[in-house]
Amino acid sequence: MEAVKSIFSGIKLFGAGLWLVFRIILEYFGIISDGNDRTTGIKDLREEYKKTNYR
């Protein structure tokens, strides 16, 4: 029983990590914004990307 709880706990933690990475990627490309860009630095990265004008 403890092993099952441990496995589910690990799966939840793994899912949370994937969700965090997915959100950061979406914020970086400007698809979503939670209005809290200052804490993640995503807004600065996005502006820097626009300045360099990569194609």
mmJSON file of the N, C-alpha and C atoms, coordinates in Angstrom:
{"data_MODEL":{"atom_site":{
"group_PDB":["ATOM","ATOM","ATOM","ATOM","ATOM","ATOM","ATOM","ATOM","ATOM","ATOM","ATOM","ATOM","ATOM","ATOM","ATOM","ATOM","ATOM","ATOM","ATOM","ATOM","ATOM","ATOM","ATOM","ATOM","ATOM","ATOM","ATOM","ATOM","ATOM","ATOM","ATOM","ATOM","ATOM","ATOM","ATOM","ATOM","ATOM","ATOM","ATOM","ATOM","ATOM","ATOM","ATOM","ATOM","ATOM","ATOM","ATOM","ATOM","ATOM","ATOM","ATOM","ATOM","ATOM","ATOM","ATOM","ATOM","ATOM","ATOM","ATOM","ATOM","ATOM","ATOM","ATOM","ATOM","ATOM","ATOM","ATOM","ATOM","ATOM","ATOM","ATOM","ATOM","ATOM","ATOM","ATOM","ATOM","ATOM","ATOM","ATOM","ATOM","ATOM","ATOM","ATOM","ATOM","ATOM","ATOM","ATOM","ATOM","ATOM","ATOM","ATOM","ATOM","ATOM","ATOM","ATOM","ATOM","ATOM","ATOM","ATOM","ATOM","ATOM","ATOM","ATOM","ATOM","ATOM","ATOM","ATOM","ATOM","ATOM","ATOM","ATOM","ATOM","ATOM","ATOM","ATOM","ATOM","ATOM","ATOM","ATOM","ATOM","ATOM","ATOM","ATOM","ATOM","ATOM","ATOM","ATOM","ATOM","ATOM","ATOM","ATOM","ATOM","ATOM","ATOM","ATOM","ATOM","ATOM","ATOM","ATOM","ATOM","ATOM","ATOM","ATOM","ATOM","ATOM","ATOM","ATOM","ATOM","ATOM","ATOM","ATOM","ATOM","ATOM","ATOM","ATOM","ATOM","ATOM","ATOM","ATOM","ATOM","ATOM","ATOM","ATOM","ATOM","ATOM"],
"id":[1,2,3,4,5,6,7,8,9,10,11,12,13,14,15,16,17,18,19,20,21,22,23,24,25,26,27,28,29,30,31,32,33,34,35,36,37,38,39,40,41,42,43,44,45,46,47,48,49,50,51,52,53,54,55,56,57,58,59,60,61,62,63,64,65,66,67,68,69,70,71,72,73,74,75,76,77,78,79,80,81,82,83,84,85,86,87,88,89,90,91,92,93,94,95,96,97,98,99,100,101,102,103,104,105,106,107,108,109,110,111,112,113,114,115,116,117,118,119,120,121,122,123,124,125,126,127,128,129,130,131,132,133,134,135,136,137,138,139,140,141,142,143,144,145,146,147,148,149,150,151,152,153,154,155,156,157,158,159,160,161,162,163,164,165],
"type_symbol":["N","C","C","N","C","C","N","C","C","N","C","C","N","C","C","N","C","C","N","C","C","N","C","C","N","C","C","N","C","C","N","C","C","N","C","C","N","C","C","N","C","C","N","C","C","N","C","C","N","C","C","N","C","C","N","C","C","N","C","C","N","C","C","N","C","C","N","C","C","N","C","C","N","C","C","N","C","C","N","C","C","N","C","C","N","C","C","N","C","C","N","C","C","N","C","C","N","C","C","N","C","C","N","C","C","N","C","C","N","C","C","N","C","C","N","C","C","N","C","C","N","C","C","N","C","C","N","C","C","N","C","C","N","C","C","N","C","C","N","C","C","N","C","C","N","C","C","N","C","C","N","C","C","N","C","C","N","C","C","N","C","C","N","C","C"],
"label_atom_id":["N","CA","C","N","CA","C","N","CA","C","N","CA","C","N","CA","C","N","CA","C","N","CA","C","N","CA","C","N","CA","C","N","CA","C","N","CA","C","N","CA","C","N","CA","C","N","CA","C","N","CA","C","N","CA","C","N","CA","C","N","CA","C","N","CA","C","N","CA","C","N","CA","C","N","CA","C","N","CA","C","N","CA","C","N","CA","C","N","CA","C","N","CA","C","N","CA","C","N","CA","C","N","CA","C","N","CA","C","N","CA","C","N","CA","C","N","CA","C","N","CA","C","N","CA","C","N","CA","C","N","CA","C","N","CA","C","N","CA","C","N","CA","C","N","CA","C","N","CA","C","N","CA","C","N","CA","C","N","CA","C","N","CA","C","N","CA","C","N","CA","C","N","CA","C","N","CA","C","N","CA","C","N","CA","C","N","CA","C","N","CA","C"],
"label_alt_id":[null,null,null,null,null,null,null,null,null,null,null,null,null,null,null,null,null,null,null,null,null,null,null,null,null,null,null,null,null,null,null,null,null,null,null,null,null,null,null,null,null,null,null,null,null,null,null,null,null,null,null,null,null,null,null,null,null,null,null,null,null,null,null,null,null,null,null,null,null,null,null,null,null,null,null,null,null,null,null,null,null,null,null,null,null,null,null,null,null,null,null,null,null,null,null,null,null,null,null,null,null,null,null,null,null,null,null,null,null,null,null,null,null,null,null,null,null,null,null,null,null,null,null,null,null,null,null,null,null,null,null,null,null,null,null,null,null,null,null,null,null,null,null,null,null,null,null,null,null,null,null,null,null,null,null,null,null,null,null,null,null,null,null,null,null],
"label_comp_id":["MET","MET","MET","GLU","GLU","GLU","ALA","ALA","ALA","VAL","VAL","VAL","LYS","LYS","LYS","SER","SER","SER","ILE","ILE","ILE","PHE","PHE","PHE","SER","SER","SER","GLY","GLY","GLY","ILE","ILE","ILE","LYS","LYS","LYS","LEU","LEU","LEU","PHE","PHE","PHE","GLY","GLY","GLY","ALA","ALA","ALA","GLY","GLY","GLY","LEU","LEU","LEU","TRP","TRP","TRP","LEU","LEU","LEU","VAL","VAL","VAL","PHE","PHE","PHE","ARG","ARG","ARG","ILE","ILE","ILE","ILE","ILE","ILE","LEU","LEU","LEU","GLU","GLU","GLU","TYR","TYR","TYR","PHE","PHE","PHE","GLY","GLY","GLY","ILE","ILE","ILE","ILE","ILE","ILE","SER","SER","SER","ASP","ASP","ASP","GLY","GLY","GLY","ASN","ASN","ASN","ASP","ASP","ASP","ARG","ARG","ARG","THR","THR","THR","THR","THR","THR","GLY","GLY","GLY","ILE","ILE","ILE","LYS","LYS","LYS","ASP","ASP","ASP","LEU","LEU","LEU","ARG","ARG","ARG","GLU","GLU","GLU","GLU","GLU","GLU","TYR","TYR","TYR","LYS","LYS","LYS","LYS","LYS","LYS","THR","THR","THR","ASN","ASN","ASN","TYR","TYR","TYR","ARG","ARG","ARG"],
"label_asym_id":["A","A","A","A","A","A","A","A","A","A","A","A","A","A","A","A","A","A","A","A","A","A","A","A","A","A","A","A","A","A","A","A","A","A","A","A","A","A","A","A","A","A","A","A","A","A","A","A","A","A","A","A","A","A","A","A","A","A","A","A","A","A","A","A","A","A","A","A","A","A","A","A","A","A","A","A","A","A","A","A","A","A","A","A","A","A","A","A","A","A","A","A","A","A","A","A","A","A","A","A","A","A","A","A","A","A","A","A","A","A","A","A","A","A","A","A","A","A","A","A","A","A","A","A","A","A","A","A","A","A","A","A","A","A","A","A","A","A","A","A","A","A","A","A","A","A","A","A","A","A","A","A","A","A","A","A","A","A","A","A","A","A","A","A","A"],
"label_entity_id":["1","1","1","1","1","1","1","1","1","1","1","1","1","1","1","1","1","1","1","1","1","1","1","1","1","1","1","1","1","1","1","1","1","1","1","1","1","1","1","1","1","1","1","1","1","1","1","1","1","1","1","1","1","1","1","1","1","1","1","1","1","1","1","1","1","1","1","1","1","1","1","1","1","1","1","1","1","1","1","1","1","1","1","1","1","1","1","1","1","1","1","1","1","1","1","1","1","1","1","1","1","1","1","1","1","1","1","1","1","1","1","1","1","1","1","1","1","1","1","1","1","1","1","1","1","1","1","1","1","1","1","1","1","1","1","1","1","1","1","1","1","1","1","1","1","1","1","1","1","1","1","1","1","1","1","1","1","1","1","1","1","1","1","1","1"],
"label_seq_id":[1,1,1,2,2,2,3,3,3,4,4,4,5,5,5,6,6,6,7,7,7,8,8,8,9,9,9,10,10,10,11,11,11,12,12,12,13,13,13,14,14,14,15,15,15,16,16,16,17,17,17,18,18,18,19,19,19,20,20,20,21,21,21,22,22,22,23,23,23,24,24,24,25,25,25,26,26,26,27,27,27,28,28,28,29,29,29,30,30,30,31,31,31,32,32,32,33,33,33,34,34,34,35,35,35,36,36,36,37,37,37,38,38,38,39,39,39,40,40,40,41,41,41,42,42,42,43,43,43,44,44,44,45,45,45,46,46,46,47,47,47,48,48,48,49,49,49,50,50,50,51,51,51,52,52,52,53,53,53,54,54,54,55,55,55],
"pdbx_PDB_ins_code":[null,null,null,null,null,null,null,null,null,null,null,null,null,null,null,null,null,null,null,null,null,null,null,null,null,null,null,null,null,null,null,null,null,null,null,null,null,null,null,null,null,null,null,null,null,null,null,null,null,null,null,null,null,null,null,null,null,null,null,null,null,null,null,null,null,null,null,null,null,null,null,null,null,null,null,null,null,null,null,null,null,null,null,null,null,null,null,null,null,null,null,null,null,null,null,null,null,null,null,null,null,null,null,null,null,null,null,null,null,null,null,null,null,null,null,null,null,null,null,null,null,null,null,null,null,null,null,null,null,null,null,null,null,null,null,null,null,null,null,null,null,null,null,null,null,null,null,null,null,null,null,null,null,null,null,null,null,null,null,null,null,null,null,null,null],
"Cartn_x":[0.828,0.0,0.865,1.928,2.824,3.497,3.787,4.423,3.491,2.207,1.231,1.142,1.111,1.068,2.321,3.446,4.711,4.738,4.228,4.189,3.283,2.095,1.185,1.757,2.445,3.091,4.156,4.924,5.951,5.354,4.249,3.58,3.042,2.468,1.953,3.08,4.194,5.34,5.898,5.983,6.458,5.52,4.226,3.234,3.326,3.543,3.681,4.914,5.988,7.206,7.003,6.331,6.041,5.149,4.153,3.251,4.026,4.949,5.75,6.58,7.234,8.047,7.161,6.009,5.078,4.616,4.291,3.854,4.962,6.194,7.316,7.522,7.42,7.575,6.469,5.238,4.131,4.273,4.733,4.943,6.064,7.108,8.248,7.826,6.997,6.556,5.349,4.905,3.833,2.446,2.31,1.003,0.099,0.676,-0.088,0.695,0.002,0.655,-0.189,0.453,-0.295,-0.224,0.362,0.466,1.556,2.342,3.377,4.734,4.962,6.174,7.437,7.314,8.512,9.229,8.502,9.143,9.858,9.354,9.979,11.004,10.955,11.885,11.513,10.338,9.922,9.742,9.205,8.955,10.26,11.303,12.6,13.154,13.024,13.498,12.743,11.436,10.62,11.036,11.27,11.696,13.066,13.958,15.291,15.202,14.313,14.117,13.612,12.695,12.166,13.248,14.125,15.186,16.166,16.508,17.485,16.891,15.56,14.84,15.306,15.374,15.742,14.671,15.098,14.153,14.234],
"Cartn_y":[-1.2,0.0,1.255,1.23,2.388,2.611,1.514,1.629,2.32,2.009,2.63,4.126,4.495,5.918,6.629,5.968,6.55,6.747,5.777,5.88,7.03,7.118,8.204,9.561,9.628,10.875,11.281,10.316,10.591,11.05,10.428,10.809,12.235,12.586,13.943,14.965,14.659,15.564,15.711,14.623,14.65,15.489,15.308,16.082,17.567,17.906,19.316,19.925,19.174,19.661,19.884,18.937,19.095,20.303,20.497,21.641,22.947,23.014,24.22,24.524,23.527,23.725,24.164,23.539,23.876,25.331,25.759,27.144,28.136,27.834,28.732,28.874,27.773,27.832,28.684,28.488,29.275,30.754,31.068,32.463,33.08,32.321,32.841,33.295,32.511,32.853,33.78,34.217,35.202,34.642,33.337,32.726,32.953,32.859,33.13,34.109,34.763,35.622,35.612,35.355,35.34,36.695,37.697,39.023,39.122,38.078,38.049,37.821,38.496,38.273,38.695,39.632,40.15,39.084,38.17,37.172,36.103,35.798,34.747,35.305,36.606,37.211,36.947,36.402,36.051,37.308,38.353,39.571,40.138,40.153,40.653,39.792,38.485,37.581,37.816,38.042,38.268,39.563,40.617,41.895,41.764,41.029,40.822,40.058,39.097,38.315,39.21,40.134,41.046,41.995,42.451,43.386,42.747,41.485,40.823,40.475,40.385,40.193,38.941,37.841,36.574,36.145,35.507,34.986,33.481],
"Cartn_z":[0.0,0.0,0.0,0.763,0.807,-0.545,-1.242,-2.558,-3.548,-3.476,-4.379,-4.103,-2.833,-2.475,-2.958,-2.814,-3.245,-4.761,-5.494,-6.958,-7.384,-6.798,-7.154,-6.784,-5.67,-5.267,-6.278,-6.732,-7.738,-9.057,-9.45,-10.698,-10.605,-9.459,-9.289,-9.349,-8.722,-8.737,-10.149,-10.872,-12.257,-13.131,-12.944,-13.702,-13.404,-12.142,-11.772,-12.425,-12.484,-13.134,-14.621,-15.284,-16.713,-16.968,-16.098,-16.243,-16.098,-15.169,-14.973,-16.216,-16.762,-17.971,-19.133,-19.287,-20.359,-20.245,-19.023,-18.809,-19.13,-18.727,-18.999,-20.502,-21.236,-22.694,-23.312,-22.885,-23.429,-23.089,-21.885,-21.506,-22.319,-22.578,-23.327,-24.72,-25.37,-26.718,-26.725,-25.557,-25.478,-25.706,-25.687,-25.915,-24.706,-23.523,-22.307,-21.443,-20.549,-19.57,-18.309,-17.188,-15.935,-15.235,-15.894,-15.308,-14.269,-14.124,-13.1,-13.759,-14.882,-15.661,-14.922,-14.003,-13.336,-12.524,-11.947,-11.09,-11.897,-13.093,-13.891,-14.862,-15.128,-16.074,-17.511,-17.74,-19.092,-19.943,-19.35,-20.123,-20.672,-19.855,-20.308,-21.431,-21.304,-22.35,-23.65,-23.544,-24.727,-25.425,-24.642,-25.222,-25.878,-25.237,-25.801,-27.12,-27.173,-28.391,-29.526,-29.201,-30.218,-30.726,-29.829,-30.222,-31.196,-30.962,-31.822,-33.177,-33.24,-34.501,-35.245,-34.526,-35.158,-36.157,-37.205,-38.21,-38.256],
"occupancy":[1.0,1.0,1.0,1.0,1.0,1.0,1.0,1.0,1.0,1.0,1.0,1.0,1.0,1.0,1.0,1.0,1.0,1.0,1.0,1.0,1.0,1.0,1.0,1.0,1.0,1.0,1.0,1.0,1.0,1.0,1.0,1.0,1.0,1.0,1.0,1.0,1.0,1.0,1.0,1.0,1.0,1.0,1.0,1.0,1.0,1.0,1.0,1.0,1.0,1.0,1.0,1.0,1.0,1.0,1.0,1.0,1.0,1.0,1.0,1.0,1.0,1.0,1.0,1.0,1.0,1.0,1.0,1.0,1.0,1.0,1.0,1.0,1.0,1.0,1.0,1.0,1.0,1.0,1.0,1.0,1.0,1.0,1.0,1.0,1.0,1.0,1.0,1.0,1.0,1.0,1.0,1.0,1.0,1.0,1.0,1.0,1.0,1.0,1.0,1.0,1.0,1.0,1.0,1.0,1.0,1.0,1.0,1.0,1.0,1.0,1.0,1.0,1.0,1.0,1.0,1.0,1.0,1.0,1.0,1.0,1.0,1.0,1.0,1.0,1.0,1.0,1.0,1.0,1.0,1.0,1.0,1.0,1.0,1.0,1.0,1.0,1.0,1.0,1.0,1.0,1.0,1.0,1.0,1.0,1.0,1.0,1.0,1.0,1.0,1.0,1.0,1.0,1.0,1.0,1.0,1.0,1.0,1.0,1.0,1.0,1.0,1.0,1.0,1.0,1.0],
"B_iso_or_equiv":[0.0,0.0,0.0,0.0,0.0,0.0,0.0,0.0,0.0,0.0,0.0,0.0,0.0,0.0,0.0,0.0,0.0,0.0,0.0,0.0,0.0,0.0,0.0,0.0,0.0,0.0,0.0,0.0,0.0,0.0,0.0,0.0,0.0,0.0,0.0,0.0,0.0,0.0,0.0,0.0,0.0,0.0,0.0,0.0,0.0,0.0,0.0,0.0,0.0,0.0,0.0,0.0,0.0,0.0,0.0,0.0,0.0,0.0,0.0,0.0,0.0,0.0,0.0,0.0,0.0,0.0,0.0,0.0,0.0,0.0,0.0,0.0,0.0,0.0,0.0,0.0,0.0,0.0,0.0,0.0,0.0,0.0,0.0,0.0,0.0,0.0,0.0,0.0,0.0,0.0,0.0,0.0,0.0,0.0,0.0,0.0,0.0,0.0,0.0,0.0,0.0,0.0,0.0,0.0,0.0,0.0,0.0,0.0,0.0,0.0,0.0,0.0,0.0,0.0,0.0,0.0,0.0,0.0,0.0,0.0,0.0,0.0,0.0,0.0,0.0,0.0,0.0,0.0,0.0,0.0,0.0,0.0,0.0,0.0,0.0,0.0,0.0,0.0,0.0,0.0,0.0,0.0,0.0,0.0,0.0,0.0,0.0,0.0,0.0,0.0,0.0,0.0,0.0,0.0,0.0,0.0,0.0,0.0,0.0,0.0,0.0,0.0,0.0,0.0,0.0],
"pdbx_formal_charge":[null,null,null,null,null,null,null,null,null,null,null,null,null,null,null,null,null,null,null,null,null,null,null,null,null,null,null,null,null,null,null,null,null,null,null,null,null,null,null,null,null,null,null,null,null,null,null,null,null,null,null,null,null,null,null,null,null,null,null,null,null,null,null,null,null,null,null,null,null,null,null,null,null,null,null,null,null,null,null,null,null,null,null,null,null,null,null,null,null,null,null,null,null,null,null,null,null,null,null,null,null,null,null,null,null,null,null,null,null,null,null,null,null,null,null,null,null,null,null,null,null,null,null,null,null,null,null,null,null,null,null,null,null,null,null,null,null,null,null,null,null,null,null,null,null,null,null,null,null,null,null,null,null,null,null,null,null,null,null,null,null,null,null,null,null],
"auth_seq_id":[1,1,1,2,2,2,3,3,3,4,4,4,5,5,5,6,6,6,7,7,7,8,8,8,9,9,9,10,10,10,11,11,11,12,12,12,13,13,13,14,14,14,15,15,15,16,16,16,17,17,17,18,18,18,19,19,19,20,20,20,21,21,21,22,22,22,23,23,23,24,24,24,25,25,25,26,26,26,27,27,27,28,28,28,29,29,29,30,30,30,31,31,31,32,32,32,33,33,33,34,34,34,35,35,35,36,36,36,37,37,37,38,38,38,39,39,39,40,40,40,41,41,41,42,42,42,43,43,43,44,44,44,45,45,45,46,46,46,47,47,47,48,48,48,49,49,49,50,50,50,51,51,51,52,52,52,53,53,53,54,54,54,55,55,55],
"auth_comp_id":["MET","MET","MET","GLU","GLU","GLU","ALA","ALA","ALA","VAL","VAL","VAL","LYS","LYS","LYS","SER","SER","SER","ILE","ILE","ILE","PHE","PHE","PHE","SER","SER","SER","GLY","GLY","GLY","ILE","ILE","ILE","LYS","LYS","LYS","LEU","LEU","LEU","PHE","PHE","PHE","GLY","GLY","GLY","ALA","ALA","ALA","GLY","GLY","GLY","LEU","LEU","LEU","TRP","TRP","TRP","LEU","LEU","LEU","VAL","VAL","VAL","PHE","PHE","PHE","ARG","ARG","ARG","ILE","ILE","ILE","ILE","ILE","ILE","LEU","LEU","LEU","GLU","GLU","GLU","TYR","TYR","TYR","PHE","PHE","PHE","GLY","GLY","GLY","ILE","ILE","ILE","ILE","ILE","ILE","SER","SER","SER","ASP","ASP","ASP","GLY","GLY","GLY","ASN","ASN","ASN","ASP","ASP","ASP","ARG","ARG","ARG","THR","THR","THR","THR","THR","THR","GLY","GLY","GLY","ILE","ILE","ILE","LYS","LYS","LYS","ASP","ASP","ASP","LEU","LEU","LEU","ARG","ARG","ARG","GLU","GLU","GLU","GLU","GLU","GLU","TYR","TYR","TYR","LYS","LYS","LYS","LYS","LYS","LYS","THR","THR","THR","ASN","ASN","ASN","TYR","TYR","TYR","ARG","ARG","ARG"],
"auth_asym_id":["A","A","A","A","A","A","A","A","A","A","A","A","A","A","A","A","A","A","A","A","A","A","A","A","A","A","A","A","A","A","A","A","A","A","A","A","A","A","A","A","A","A","A","A","A","A","A","A","A","A","A","A","A","A","A","A","A","A","A","A","A","A","A","A","A","A","A","A","A","A","A","A","A","A","A","A","A","A","A","A","A","A","A","A","A","A","A","A","A","A","A","A","A","A","A","A","A","A","A","A","A","A","A","A","A","A","A","A","A","A","A","A","A","A","A","A","A","A","A","A","A","A","A","A","A","A","A","A","A","A","A","A","A","A","A","A","A","A","A","A","A","A","A","A","A","A","A","A","A","A","A","A","A","A","A","A","A","A","A","A","A","A","A","A","A"],
"auth_atom_id":["N","CA","C","N","CA","C","N","CA","C","N","CA","C","N","CA","C","N","CA","C","N","CA","C","N","CA","C","N","CA","C","N","CA","C","N","CA","C","N","CA","C","N","CA","C","N","CA","C","N","CA","C","N","CA","C","N","CA","C","N","CA","C","N","CA","C","N","CA","C","N","CA","C","N","CA","C","N","CA","C","N","CA","C","N","CA","C","N","CA","C","N","CA","C","N","CA","C","N","CA","C","N","CA","C","N","CA","C","N","CA","C","N","CA","C","N","CA","C","N","CA","C","N","CA","C","N","CA","C","N","CA","C","N","CA","C","N","CA","C","N","CA","C","N","CA","C","N","CA","C","N","CA","C","N","CA","C","N","CA","C","N","CA","C","N","CA","C","N","CA","C","N","CA","C","N","CA","C","N","CA","C","N","CA","C","N","CA","C","N","CA","C"],
"pdbx_PDB_model_num":[1,1,1,1,1,1,1,1,1,1,1,1,1,1,1,1,1,1,1,1,1,1,1,1,1,1,1,1,1,1,1,1,1,1,1,1,1,1,1,1,1,1,1,1,1,1,1,1,1,1,1,1,1,1,1,1,1,1,1,1,1,1,1,1,1,1,1,1,1,1,1,1,1,1,1,1,1,1,1,1,1,1,1,1,1,1,1,1,1,1,1,1,1,1,1,1,1,1,1,1,1,1,1,1,1,1,1,1,1,1,1,1,1,1,1,1,1,1,1,1,1,1,1,1,1,1,1,1,1,1,1,1,1,1,1,1,1,1,1,1,1,1,1,1,1,1,1,1,1,1,1,1,1,1,1,1,1,1,1,1,1,1,1,1,1]
}}}
